[in-house]
Amino acid sequence: MKLEQITGRSEEEPAVGTLFSIRFAPELTINAYGTNTVLTWPTAFAGFDYSGYVLQSTTNLSSKVWTTNLLVPMIVDRQYTLTNPISGTQQFFRLSQ
């Protein structure tokens, strides 16, 4: 969850109130099925739309280079779903907006 405080204040006029914006990041779930990994995350949660998130991966968590997955996720039971084969170098995944 990310909480931002927005004051709407400028130097010329005082703030008349405070507005808070709350955002919840989607939870990425990774499961192994045979020789594949299935990655899922919700399409929405509590009114928050997650369509702007993309799946990214890297082979090294110390690296600042993350590659956006080019596969388009399918929607299954209100979950974005991607299936990737388990092969080659280990990968780390994240969702990015």
PyMOL commands that set and color helices and strands:
alter all, ss='L'
color gray80, all
select strands_A, chain A and resi 2-6+19-23+29-33+36-42+44-45+48-49+54-58+67-68+74-76+79-85+92-96
alter strands_A, ss='S'
color yellow, strands_A
deselect
rebuild
show_as cartoon
